[in-house]
């Protein structure tokens, strides 16, 4: 584990935010590949990127503050005490991005489906990189295990590498979208927007499965032994 990736000028740079930034750059690169299909101007493209960035940040932090930790009041108190953001949620980030894209398309009177399909491809690809940051930061960690795949945690305890499980699953989702769904979209066999639908559905199934091995914050609503992410999945 390496919560502080490196130090420079007397400052420590945390792993999770750095890898989140790299994930955003990878998602941006993926969106660039969709530009010819979107038929979008340079000005509108950068406006869309700004909307998505805002949606991701607000969705990630806002959903975490409301649904994880001790709830909104507790998270705000911790943020004031530590002068930093207490955490973020990928589900919130994705939801924020989808809402931002929908509002952008409504404002520009553009079809939402093609933009949604680009988001359905970019999001799981970005998640692959982001979960490596979580691994180094030691967040989203797994439950104790004796399986050979376990990784060292505190002391002699070995835990499931849930971050790597999710990274591998997200990469698989990306390839399913690119190799199976996207060709059918281009051939007109599927409707615009079906790429996002498939991507979200597959991620829901992934989180439902992975969270059985995950020991991180289950969320404020976690009845019947299932985490909040499992219920949403």
Buried (B, 14 or more C-beta within 10 A) or exposed (E): EEEEBEEEEEEEEBBBBBBBEBBBEBBBEBBEEBEEBBEBEEEBBEBBBEBBBEBBBBBBBBBBBBBBBEEEEEBEEBBEEEEEBBBBBBBBBBBBBBBBBBEBBEEBEBEBBBBBBBBBBBBBBBBBBBBBBBBBBBBBBBBEBEEEEBBEBEEEEBBBBBBBBBBBBBBBBBEBBBEEBBEBBEEEEBEBBBBBBBBBEBBBEBBBBBBBBBBBBBBEEBEEEBBBBBBBB
